[in-house]
Amino acid sequence: MFGRSEPLEKLSLTVESFCPLIRNMLGEQHPLSLNEALRSIELFTRNYSLSVGDLNNFMTALVERTASTNFNLKLSEQVLLNCMRTSEGAWFLMRELGRYCLHKNQRVALFAMDGLGLALSTHQLKDEKQTLALFKLLTAVLEQTASKEIRSSAIRSMVVVLQNITEPFEELCNCEFRGIRPVVIRELAAALNATTSAAKKAMSHVGTV
């Protein structure tokens, strides 16, 4: 439907009018038609800048569609990355994906958790309120998930969030992390220490240049 040789203008469409159509495209039931639709969506999001309002038209449908085993998750993640080019898009996606990180379908939950990690890796946290909200969400995921993949993804994101929190890790363990199993605490501590050590090494190298 959409390609480099067929810009929206030739289809008599605008960005605003095309975004609602994406929901219907994501409803395709035949695997080949669905993958073709997803390729069109990826190309569209790569070539056009979308507002938060545009993203709101189809992001729920995209995330919920990842429950299908024949859905191309790698291409879907690229769609997310395309939509994170602006800080506003990334912050919107952090909020939207956060709603699915404890989803009962583990494919959906993992996609949301990995997407949240992508947003955190490309954009700074906006403010203390956003940091606290993500901290609470990730704490809940680490308390509740039985999936090793989801837990590992949550730990990577928690390391980023903890770098924006002033409370010592030991204090958090005694207060905020009491519902997290000790083995998960140890994994989180190891990941945090590895990141801190890498940062110190980098700063040390900068000092010698």
N, CA, C and O of each residue as an XYZ file, in Angstrom:
836
protein
N       0.820     -1.211      0.000
C       0.000      0.000      0.000
C       0.851      1.257      0.000
O       0.501      2.256     -0.628
N       1.962      1.199      0.704
C       2.766      2.409      0.887
C       4.206      2.096      0.554
O       4.746      1.098      1.031
N       4.834      2.918     -0.246
C       6.225      2.694     -0.593
C       6.909      3.985     -0.944
O       6.277      5.040     -1.008
N       8.219      3.901     -1.173
C       8.968      5.114     -1.483
C       8.442      5.764     -2.763
O       8.462      6.988     -2.894
N       7.970      4.937     -3.712
C       7.483      5.471     -4.974
C       6.046      5.969     -4.871
O       5.517      6.543     -5.823
N       5.415      5.755     -3.724
C       4.034      6.178     -3.534
C       3.910      6.989     -2.254
O       3.373      6.497     -1.261
N       4.396      8.221     -2.261
C       4.242      9.056     -1.066
C       2.772      9.309     -0.785
O       1.916      9.108     -1.647
N       2.495      9.749      0.424
C       1.111      9.945      0.831
C       0.357     10.860     -0.127
O      -0.833     10.661     -0.371
N       1.040     11.854     -0.667
C       0.370     12.801     -1.550
C      -0.229     12.101     -2.769
O      -1.322     12.449     -3.216
N       0.491     11.110     -3.305
C      -0.017     10.384     -4.471
C      -1.205      9.500     -4.115
O      -2.006      9.146     -4.980
N      -1.313      9.147     -2.840
C      -2.437      8.337     -2.382
C      -3.579      9.203     -1.859
O      -4.566      8.701     -1.321
N      -3.421     10.522     -2.030
C      -4.429     11.479     -1.536
C      -4.645     11.336     -0.034
O      -5.772     11.410      0.456
N      -3.539     11.129      0.689
C      -3.590     10.960      2.135
C      -2.653     11.952      2.811
O      -1.734     12.484      2.188
N      -2.896     12.187      4.076
C      -1.976     12.951      4.914
C      -1.516     12.030      6.040
O      -2.070     10.947      6.229
N      -0.501     12.467      6.786
C      -0.057     11.682      7.944
C      -1.228     11.448      8.892
O      -1.429     10.338      9.386
N      -1.996     12.505      9.140
C      -3.110     12.418     10.090
C      -4.194     11.452      9.616
O      -4.820     10.774     10.432
N      -4.419     11.385      8.309
C      -5.470     10.491      7.810
C      -4.974      9.060      7.629
O      -5.767      8.118      7.626
N      -3.648      8.897      7.476
C      -3.106      7.555      7.291
C      -3.001      6.792      8.608
O      -3.239      5.585      8.643
N      -2.646      7.484      9.695
C      -2.418      6.797     10.977
C      -3.611      5.967     11.449
O      -3.405      4.848     11.918
N      -4.857      6.462     11.348
C      -5.988      5.614     11.760
C      -6.130      4.346     10.916
O      -6.652      3.340     11.396
N      -5.666      4.388      9.659
C      -5.745      3.212      8.801
C      -4.819      2.103      9.277
O      -5.042      0.931      8.973
N      -3.777      2.469     10.026
C      -2.813      1.471     10.487
C      -3.487      0.436     11.375
O      -3.113     -0.736     11.351
N      -4.473      0.851     12.154
C      -5.198     -0.109     13.005
C      -5.817     -1.220     12.167
O      -5.758     -2.392     12.539
N      -6.407     -0.851     11.041
C      -7.002     -1.856     10.156
C      -5.931     -2.741      9.533
O      -6.128     -3.947      9.381
N      -4.801     -2.144      9.174
C      -3.705     -2.916      8.598
C      -3.195     -3.954      9.590
O      -2.858     -5.074      9.207
N      -3.141     -3.578     10.862
C      -2.663     -4.506     11.897
C      -3.671     -5.595     12.197
O      -3.348     -6.566     12.882
N      -4.888     -5.451     11.695
C      -5.920     -6.470     11.903
C      -5.894     -7.576     10.875
O      -6.714     -8.492     10.939
N      -4.960     -7.515      9.914
C      -4.850     -8.563      8.899
C      -4.642     -9.923      9.565
O      -3.839    -10.057     10.488
N      -5.372    -10.922      9.088
C      -5.285    -12.256      9.684
C      -4.322    -13.185      8.949
O      -3.736    -14.080      9.559
N      -4.156    -12.979      7.641
C      -3.257    -13.839      6.882
C      -1.818    -13.421      7.164
O      -1.494    -12.239      7.052
N      -0.942    -14.365      7.528
C       0.442    -14.020      7.900
C       1.183    -13.198      6.852
O       1.868    -12.236      7.200
N       1.058    -13.559      5.569
C       1.773    -12.819      4.524
C       1.243    -11.396      4.401
O       2.013    -10.449      4.247
N      -0.080    -11.254      4.470
C      -0.678     -9.915      4.380
C      -0.296     -9.074      5.596
O      -0.062     -7.871      5.479
N      -0.234     -9.717      6.762
C       0.129     -9.005      7.983
C       1.573     -8.512      7.921
O       1.859     -7.370      8.283
N       2.479     -9.373      7.462
C       3.881     -8.963      7.371
C       4.075     -7.873      6.332
O       4.896     -6.975      6.520
N       3.331     -7.942      5.243
C       3.411     -6.890      4.229
C       2.890     -5.570      4.795
O       3.445     -4.504      4.529
N       1.821     -5.658      5.576
C       1.278     -4.456      6.216
C       2.289     -3.872      7.194
O       2.458     -2.654      7.264
N       2.958     -4.734      7.947
C       3.938     -4.267      8.923
C       5.128     -3.611      8.237
O       5.670     -2.629      8.745
N       5.538     -4.138      7.101
C       6.634     -3.512      6.343
C       6.224     -2.112      5.865
O       7.027     -1.179      5.875
N       4.972     -1.988      5.452
C       4.476     -0.677      5.028
C       4.448      0.303      6.200
O       4.779      1.480      6.049
N       4.049     -0.200      7.372
C       4.000      0.646      8.566
C       5.407      1.091      8.966
O       5.619      2.244      9.340
N       6.363      0.164      8.883
C       7.747      0.513      9.232
C       8.283      1.580      8.286
O       8.945      2.522      8.721
N       8.000      1.435      6.994
C       8.468      2.401      6.016
C       7.813      3.762      6.244
O       8.464      4.801      6.137
N       6.539      3.742      6.552
C       5.811      4.983      6.825
C       6.386      5.708      8.037
O       6.635      6.912      7.980
N       6.597      4.980      9.134
C       7.113      5.614     10.348
C       8.564      6.056     10.182
O       9.025      6.955     10.886
N       9.281      5.429      9.256
C      10.658      5.835      8.988
C      10.708      7.135      8.185
O      11.612      7.950      8.370
N       9.748      7.323      7.306
C       9.785      8.453      6.383
C       9.037      9.687      6.862
O       9.232     10.777      6.323
N       8.187      9.530      7.866
C       7.379     10.657      8.322
C       7.520     10.850      9.829
O       7.625      9.880     10.579
N       7.522     12.099     10.264
C       7.546     12.421     11.696
C       6.114     12.409     12.219
O       5.223     13.019     11.628
N       5.903     11.717     13.320
C       4.560     11.555     13.857
C       4.426     12.272     15.196
O       5.341     12.249     16.019
N       3.299     12.896     15.399
C       3.007     13.537     16.677
C       2.506     12.492     17.665
O       2.223     11.355     17.289
N       2.399     12.883     18.923
C       1.845     11.982     19.942
C       0.423     11.590     19.572
O       0.020     10.444     19.771
N      -0.332     12.530     19.039
C      -1.687     12.222     18.608
C      -1.721     11.183     17.502
O      -2.599     10.320     17.488
N      -0.768     11.257     16.568
C      -0.669     10.259     15.500
C      -0.357      8.883     16.079
O      -0.979      7.889     15.706
N       0.607      8.832     16.989
C       1.006      7.560     17.600
C      -0.143      6.939     18.380
O      -0.304      5.719     18.409
N      -0.930      7.788     19.004
C      -2.043      7.312     19.812
C      -3.084      6.576     18.977
O      -3.882      5.806     19.511
N      -3.077      6.813     17.662
C      -4.048      6.173     16.776
C      -3.823      4.676     16.608
O      -4.767      3.927     16.355
N      -2.559      4.235     16.750
C      -2.292      2.839     16.413
C      -1.387      2.092     17.389
O      -1.220      0.881     17.245
N      -0.797      2.766     18.374
C       0.192      2.102     19.205
C      -0.406      0.962     20.021
O       0.227     -0.083     20.172
N      -1.606      1.142     20.546
C      -2.254      0.057     21.302
C      -2.446     -1.164     20.418
O      -2.184     -2.290     20.842
N      -2.905     -0.943     19.188
C      -3.114     -2.061     18.266
C      -1.809     -2.776     17.952
O      -1.773     -4.003     17.857
N      -0.737     -2.006     17.791
C       0.563     -2.612     17.496
C       1.039     -3.490     18.647
O       1.444     -4.632     18.429
N       0.993     -2.971     19.861
C       1.479     -3.729     21.016
C       0.631     -4.981     21.230
O       1.176     -6.059     21.466
N      -0.677     -4.854     21.153
C      -1.545     -6.004     21.409
C      -1.430     -7.057     20.316
O      -1.672     -8.239     20.563
N      -1.063     -6.638     19.113
C      -0.917     -7.596     18.003
C       0.295     -8.491     18.196
O       0.373     -9.555     17.582
N       1.244     -8.087     19.033
C       2.438     -8.903     19.250
C       2.120    -10.216     19.966
O       2.988    -11.080     20.090
N       0.893    -10.366     20.434
C       0.483    -11.641     21.042
C       0.450    -12.759     20.008
O       0.544    -13.935     20.360
N       0.316    -12.398     18.731
C       0.253    -13.400     17.657
C       1.630    -13.990     17.403
O       2.614    -13.259     17.288
N       1.698    -15.293     17.317
C       2.989    -15.961     17.130
C       3.567    -15.711     15.740
O       4.770    -15.874     15.535
N       2.719    -15.313     14.777
C       3.215    -15.064     13.419
C       3.528    -13.598     13.176
O       3.695    -13.172     12.033
N       3.607    -12.823     14.259
C       3.879    -11.387     14.131
C       5.378    -11.148     14.190
O       6.062    -11.704     15.049
N       5.892    -10.332     13.289
C       7.325    -10.057     13.186
C       7.743     -9.066     14.275
O       7.579     -7.857     14.117
N       8.278     -9.584     15.374
C       8.632     -8.733     16.506
C       9.813     -7.808     16.190
O       9.855     -6.667     16.650
N      10.760     -8.305     15.410
C      11.927     -7.475     15.088
C      11.508     -6.248     14.278
O      11.988     -5.142     14.526
N      10.620     -6.446     13.320
C      10.134     -5.332     12.515
C       9.283     -4.386     13.359
O       9.298     -3.171     13.162
N       8.544     -4.965     14.298
C       7.728     -4.141     15.203
C       8.606     -3.263     16.085
O       8.274     -2.106     16.343
N       9.726     -3.812     16.547
C      10.658     -3.013     17.349
C      11.250     -1.865     16.526
O      11.507     -0.781     17.050
N      11.461     -2.120     15.232
C      11.969     -1.044     14.383
C      10.939      0.068     14.241
O      11.295      1.244     14.166
N       9.656     -0.305     14.203
C       8.590      0.699     14.179
C       8.665      1.557     15.444
O       8.548      2.780     15.380
N       8.860      0.903     16.594
C       8.999      1.648     17.845
C      10.162      2.628     17.772
O      10.026      3.797     18.133
N      11.302      2.144     17.303
C      12.482      3.017     17.202
C      12.207      4.215     16.291
O      12.608      5.340     16.590
N      11.527      3.961     15.189
C      11.186      5.056     14.280
C      10.328      6.107     14.981
O      10.441      7.303     14.714
N       9.478      5.639     15.875
C       8.556      6.547     16.571
C       9.207      7.247     17.763
O       8.589      8.101     18.398
N      10.454      6.885     18.066
C      11.163      7.474     19.203
C      12.160      8.546     18.792
O      13.023      8.929     19.582
N      12.049      9.026     17.575
C      13.032     10.021     17.124
C      12.944     11.319     17.908
O      13.942     12.025     18.057
N      11.761     11.639     18.409
C      11.600     12.842     19.228
C      11.448     12.446     20.690
O      11.013     11.338     21.002
N      11.808     13.356     21.578
C      11.644     13.096     23.007
C      10.178     12.884     23.356
O       9.844     12.031     24.180
N       9.303     13.665     22.725
C       7.871     13.530     23.011
C       7.364     12.142     22.629
O       6.572     11.540     23.354
N       7.831     11.637     21.476
C       7.435     10.295     21.057
C       7.944      9.232     22.008
O       7.215      8.301     22.351
N       9.206      9.367     22.442
C       9.801      8.399     23.363
C       9.080      8.404     24.703
O       8.797      7.340     25.254
N       8.779      9.585     25.236
C       8.095      9.671     26.524
C       6.683      9.095     26.440
O       6.217      8.428     27.363
N       6.009      9.361     25.318
C       4.675      8.792     25.111
C       4.752      7.272     25.095
O       3.931      6.595     25.713
N       5.749      6.735     24.382
C       5.879      5.283     24.285
C       6.248      4.659     25.624
O       5.787      3.563     25.941
N       7.073      5.342     26.415
C       7.378      4.826     27.755
C       6.097      4.634     28.554
O       5.910      3.616     29.221
N       5.233      5.615     28.476
C       3.974      5.547     29.228
C       3.056      4.450     28.680
O       2.469      3.684     29.444
N       2.939      4.384     27.356
C       2.054      3.398     26.750
C       2.569      1.972     26.947
O       1.803      1.077     27.304
N       3.850      1.764     26.719
C       4.425      0.427     26.871
C       4.380     -0.035     28.317
O       4.243     -1.227     28.594
N       4.496      0.916     29.239
C       4.440      0.574     30.656
C       3.145     -0.107     31.046
O       3.113     -0.882     32.002
N       2.075      0.174     30.314
C       0.772     -0.436     30.625
C       0.750     -1.932     30.316
O      -0.138     -2.655     30.769
N       1.732     -2.388     29.544
C       1.722     -3.783     29.097
C       2.849     -4.633     29.696
O       2.946     -5.825     29.403
N       3.686     -4.038     30.517
C       4.839     -4.775     31.032
C       4.467     -5.902     31.987
O       5.275     -6.795     32.241
N       3.247     -5.863     32.517
C       2.766     -6.952     33.377
C       1.608     -7.693     32.717
O       0.789     -8.314     33.394
N       1.549     -7.622     31.397
C       0.481     -8.286     30.650
C       0.546     -9.800     30.854
O       1.627    -10.372     30.992
N      -0.621    -10.437     30.871
C      -0.655    -11.887     31.113
C      -0.045    -12.676     29.957
O       0.443    -13.789     30.155
N      -0.070    -12.100     28.741
C       0.588    -12.741     27.605
C       2.060    -12.342     27.615
O       2.383    -11.160     27.497
N       2.941    -13.307     27.752
C       4.355    -12.993     27.933
C       5.003    -12.420     26.685
O       5.985    -11.685     26.792
N       4.481    -12.735     25.500
C       5.011    -12.121     24.277
C       4.756    -10.617     24.291
O       5.628     -9.819     23.946
N       3.544    -10.252     24.696
C       3.192     -8.836     24.780
C       4.031     -8.148     25.851
O       4.573     -7.066     25.623
N       4.137     -8.777     27.017
C       4.886     -8.192     28.139
C       6.356     -8.000     27.782
O       6.941     -6.966     28.104
N       6.959     -8.989     27.117
C       8.372     -8.883     26.756
C       8.587     -7.810     25.690
O       9.559     -7.057     25.746
N       7.678     -7.744     24.722
C       7.789     -6.704     23.694
C       7.714     -5.317     24.331
O       8.490     -4.424     23.993
N       6.768     -5.151     25.256
C       6.622     -3.864     25.939
C       7.850     -3.548     26.779
O       8.320     -2.411     26.798
N       8.370     -4.560     27.477
C       9.529     -4.347     28.340
C      10.765     -3.999     27.517
O      11.528     -3.107     27.887
N      10.965     -4.699     26.405
C      12.109     -4.398     25.535
C      11.949     -3.025     24.881
O      12.921     -2.290     24.703
N      10.699     -2.691     24.525
C      10.446     -1.373     23.937
C      10.730     -0.254     24.922
O      11.259      0.794     24.550
N      10.377     -0.480     26.174
C      10.673      0.495     27.214
C      12.184      0.680     27.350
O      12.670      1.797     27.530
N      12.913     -0.421     27.262
C      14.367     -0.353     27.319
C      14.951      0.431     26.148
O      15.920      1.171     26.317
N      14.367      0.272     24.970
C      14.827      1.033     23.807
C      14.647      2.529     24.039
O      15.527      3.328     23.719
N      13.499      2.898     24.598
C      13.239      4.312     24.870
C      14.235      4.866     25.878
O      14.734      5.980     25.718
N      14.523      4.087     26.915
C      15.465      4.540     27.943
C      16.891      4.631     27.408
O      17.696      5.422     27.900
N      17.195      3.827     26.411
C      18.558      3.844     25.854
C      18.770      4.983     24.877
O      19.910      5.315     24.552
N      17.687      5.588     24.403
C      17.817      6.646     23.400
C      17.455      8.029     23.914
O      17.780      9.027     23.272
N      16.781      8.109     25.073
C      16.346      9.407     25.587
C      16.505      9.484     27.103
O      16.331      8.492     27.812
N      16.836     10.664     27.579
C      16.942     10.895     29.016
C      15.553     10.915     29.645
O      14.573     11.302     29.007
N      15.485     10.498     30.892
C      14.229     10.611     31.627
C      13.848     12.082     31.764
O      14.708     12.946     31.934
N      12.559     12.348     31.688
C      12.083     13.719     31.614
C      12.179     14.446     32.936
O      12.667     15.575     32.987
N      11.719     13.815     34.017
C      11.680     14.503     35.307
C      11.558     13.474     36.428
O      11.528     12.267     36.189
N      11.488     13.982     37.651
C      11.414     13.108     38.831
C      10.138     12.275     38.833
O      10.147     11.117     39.250
N       9.048     12.863     38.369
C       7.775     12.140     38.336
C       7.849     10.927     37.414
O       7.383      9.846     37.771
N       8.429     11.101     36.236
C       8.573      9.986     35.305
C       9.530      8.936     35.867
O       9.280      7.737     35.747
N      10.621      9.388     36.479
C      11.584      8.462     37.075
C      10.932      7.608     38.151
O      11.143      6.395     38.196
N      10.138      8.236     39.020
C       9.474      7.506     40.095
C       8.459      6.513     39.542
O       8.348      5.391     40.035
N       7.715      6.930     38.510
C       6.714      6.041     37.917
C       7.379      4.802     37.321
O       6.885      3.689     37.501
N       8.490      4.985     36.615
C       9.203      3.854     36.027
C       9.833      2.976     37.102
O       9.860      1.752     36.977
N      10.339      3.609     38.155
C      10.922      2.849     39.260
C       9.876      1.923     39.878
O      10.155      0.751     40.130
N       8.678      2.444     40.120
C       7.609      1.633     40.708
C       7.179      0.515     39.755
O       6.949     -0.616     40.183
N       7.073      0.836     38.463
C       6.682     -0.175     37.482
C       7.704     -1.302     37.415
O       7.338     -2.477     37.456
N       8.973     -0.953     37.314
C      10.019     -1.965     37.183
C      10.163     -2.789     38.453
O      10.461     -3.982     38.398
N       9.951     -2.150     39.595
C       9.960     -2.900     40.860
C       8.853     -3.943     40.861
O       9.069     -5.083     41.275
N       7.670     -3.556     40.400
C       6.550     -4.498     40.336
C       6.843     -5.647     39.372
O       6.508     -6.798     39.654
N       7.467     -5.336     38.234
C       7.810     -6.389     37.270
C       8.802     -7.369     37.890
O       8.645     -8.582     37.756
N       9.816     -6.848     38.564
C      10.827     -7.717     39.186
C      10.236     -8.547     40.318
O      10.718     -9.645     40.599
N       9.212     -8.039     40.959
C       8.540     -8.791     42.019
C       7.678     -9.910     41.456
O       7.598    -10.989     42.044
N       7.032     -9.664     40.322
C       5.960    -10.546     39.872
C       6.299    -11.493     38.733
O       5.741    -12.587     38.656
N       7.211    -11.089     37.842
C       7.420    -11.906     36.653
C       8.146    -13.215     36.969
O       9.045    -13.269     37.808
N       7.720    -14.266     36.264
C       8.395    -15.554     36.376
C       9.261    -15.813     35.141
O       9.937    -16.838     35.051
N       9.233    -14.877     34.198
C       9.977    -15.031     32.949
C      11.393    -14.496     33.103
O      11.591    -13.351     33.511
N      12.370    -15.322     32.779
C      13.766    -14.897     32.866
C      14.055    -13.781     31.863
O      14.797    -12.847     32.167
N      13.462    -13.880     30.653
C      13.701    -12.858     29.627
C      13.143    -11.505     30.050
O      13.802    -10.477     29.893
N      11.924    -11.510     30.587
C      11.311    -10.260     31.032
C      12.094     -9.689     32.204
O      12.310     -8.480     32.283
N      12.519    -10.564     33.116
C      13.297    -10.105     34.274
C      14.613     -9.462     33.824
O      14.993     -8.405     34.330
N      15.299    -10.089     32.888
C      16.572     -9.537     32.404
C      16.362     -8.184     31.745
O      17.157     -7.263     31.935
N      15.294     -8.067     30.971
C      14.991     -6.795     30.318
C      14.655     -5.726     31.352
O      15.088     -4.580     31.227
N      13.880     -6.101     32.378
C      13.526     -5.159     33.438
C      14.754     -4.712     34.222
O      14.845     -3.550     34.620
N      15.692     -5.618     34.444
C      16.919     -5.275     35.167
C      17.729     -4.250     34.373
O      18.249     -3.292     34.944
N      17.833     -4.447     33.073
C      18.579     -3.482     32.241
C      17.962     -2.089     32.335
O      18.673     -1.088     32.422
N      16.641     -2.040     32.318
C      15.969     -0.742     32.415
C      16.089     -0.159     33.819
O      16.243      1.052     33.979
N      16.018     -1.015     34.832
C      16.122     -0.535     36.210
C      17.497      0.082     36.467
O      17.609      1.057     37.209
N      18.532     -0.477     35.863
C      19.876      0.084     36.024
C      19.898      1.531     35.530
O      20.503      2.394     36.165
N      19.246      1.793     34.410
C      19.183      3.158     33.875
C      18.426      4.073     34.833
O      18.853      5.195     35.105
N      17.297      3.577     35.341
C      16.477      4.384     36.256
C      17.237      4.675     37.545
O      17.176      5.794     38.054
N      17.952      3.689     38.079
C      18.676      3.871     39.337
C      19.783      4.914     39.224
O      20.175      5.518     40.222
N      20.276      5.121     38.031
C      21.294      6.146     37.839
C      20.718      7.551     37.976
O      21.458      8.532     38.038
N      19.387      7.637     38.022
C      18.717      8.926     38.203
C      18.087      9.053     39.593
O      17.315      9.977     39.850
N      18.423      8.115     40.487
C      17.883      8.118     41.847
C      19.027      8.301     42.832
O      20.070      7.660     42.705
N      18.833      9.173     43.811
C      19.920      9.501     44.743
C      20.034      8.535     45.919
O      21.102      8.433     46.523
N      18.952      7.822     46.259
C      18.999      6.920     47.409
C      20.012      5.796     47.182
O      20.082      5.249     46.081
N      20.791      5.444     48.196
C      21.753      4.343     48.067
C      21.035      3.026     47.767
O      19.902      2.811     48.200
N      21.705      2.155     47.026
C      21.118      0.865     46.657
C      20.759      0.052     47.895
O      19.721     -0.610     47.926
N      21.610      0.100     48.913
C      21.343     -0.667     50.137
C      20.047     -0.213     50.807
O      19.289     -1.028     51.332
N      19.808      1.082     50.781
C      18.575      1.611     51.377
C      17.349      1.162     50.582
O      16.309      0.841     51.158
N      17.479      1.144     49.267
C      16.380      0.681     48.424
C      16.079     -0.792     48.683
O      14.919     -1.204     48.695
N      17.123     -1.578     48.889
C      16.940     -3.006     49.180
C      16.164     -3.207     50.479
O      15.331     -4.107     50.580
N      16.443     -2.369     51.463
C      15.798     -2.507     52.770
C      14.362     -1.992     52.772
O      13.553     -2.415     53.598
N      14.042     -1.084     51.857
C      12.715     -0.454     51.875
C      11.878     -0.820     50.660
O      10.812     -1.421     50.795
N      12.355     -0.462     49.478
C      11.550     -0.579     48.271
C      11.590     -1.964     47.630
O      10.640     -2.363     46.956
N      12.677     -2.693     47.834
C      12.859     -3.967     47.141
C      12.542     -5.181     48.011
O      12.956     -6.294     47.686
N      11.821     -4.985     49.102
C      11.571     -6.111     50.017
C      10.745     -7.219     49.384
O      10.798     -8.362     49.838
N       9.970     -6.894     48.324
C       9.159     -7.920     47.666
C       9.871     -8.654     46.550
O       9.304     -9.557     45.934
N      11.104     -8.274     46.288
C      11.877     -8.906     45.215
C      12.727    -10.028     45.797
O      13.355     -9.853     46.841
N      12.751    -11.169     45.134
C      13.516    -12.313     45.628
C      15.010    -11.982     45.691
O      15.522    -11.255     44.840
N      15.710    -12.516     46.701
C      17.150    -12.241     46.858
C      17.978    -12.531     45.617
O      18.913    -11.791     45.313
N      17.646    -13.604     44.891
C      18.429    -13.939     43.702
C      18.281    -12.848     42.640
O      19.229    -12.564     41.907
N      17.109    -12.242     42.555
C      16.893    -11.160     41.590
C      17.630     -9.898     42.043
O      18.189     -9.169     41.223
N      17.626     -9.647     43.353
C      18.386     -8.512     43.902
C      19.859     -8.641     43.545
O      20.504     -7.660     43.177
N      20.390     -9.861     43.655
C      21.805    -10.084     43.343
C      22.079     -9.832     41.855
O      23.108     -9.257     41.500
N      21.155    -10.263     40.990
C      21.314    -10.017     39.556
C      21.292     -8.516     39.261
O      22.075     -8.016     38.453
N      20.387     -7.814     39.928
C      20.289     -6.366     39.740
C      21.554     -5.676     40.234
O      22.075     -4.779     39.571
N      22.047     -6.092     41.395
C      23.262     -5.494     41.957
C      24.459     -5.730     41.041
O      25.279     -4.832     40.850
N      24.566     -6.933     40.473
C      25.676     -7.245     39.575
C      25.613     -6.381     38.317
O      26.637     -5.885     37.849
N      24.407     -6.203     37.772
C      24.240     -5.381     36.576
C      24.565     -3.923     36.868
O      25.185     -3.243     36.051
N      24.145     -3.447     38.033
C      24.409     -2.065     38.420
C      25.901     -1.847     38.645
O      26.456     -0.834     38.220
N      26.541     -2.791     39.307
C      27.986     -2.687     39.550
C      28.773     -2.712     38.249
O      29.751     -1.980     38.093
N      28.343     -3.562     37.306
C      29.039     -3.646     36.014
C      28.935     -2.324     35.266
O      29.901     -1.876     34.649
N      27.762     -1.702     35.322
C      27.568     -0.415     34.646
C      28.396      0.680     35.310
O      29.013      1.505     34.636
N      28.401      0.674     36.636
C      29.166      1.680     37.383
C      30.654      1.528     37.117
O      31.361      2.519     36.930
N      31.131      0.284     37.101
C      32.552      0.038     36.838
C      32.928      0.489     35.436
O      33.990      1.076     35.226
N      32.040      0.210     34.467
C      32.309      0.614     33.090
C      32.374      2.133     32.985
O      33.206      2.683     32.263
N      31.486      2.801     33.713
C      31.469      4.267     33.688
C      32.748      4.832     34.304
O      33.315      5.797     33.792
N      33.197      4.227     35.404
C      34.421      4.689     36.046
C      35.631      4.486     35.144
O      36.517      5.338     35.077
N      35.662      3.351     34.449
C      36.757      3.083     33.540
C      36.766      4.104     32.402
O      37.822      4.583     31.988
N      35.578      4.425     31.909
C      35.477      5.391     30.822
C      35.974      6.761     31.264
O      36.709      7.427     30.536
N      35.564      7.182     32.472
C      36.002      8.475     32.992
C      37.510      8.483     33.225
O      38.184      9.485     32.986
N      38.030      7.341     33.701
C      39.472      7.232     33.925
C      40.231      7.372     32.612
O      41.289      7.999     32.553
N      39.663      6.767     31.545
C      40.305      6.856     30.238
C      40.273      8.291     29.722
O      41.249      8.775     29.149
N      39.139      8.968     29.931
C      39.027     10.350     29.491
C      40.084     11.212     30.185
O      40.647     12.131     29.589
N      40.341     10.895     31.464
C      41.313     11.671     32.231
C      42.730     11.500     31.733
O      43.578     12.350     32.000
N      43.012     10.419     31.014
C      44.373     10.185     30.529
C      44.588     10.721     29.125
O      45.713     10.742     28.624
N      43.479     11.164     28.477
C      43.599     11.651     27.098
C      44.134     13.071     27.083
O      44.306     13.655     26.014
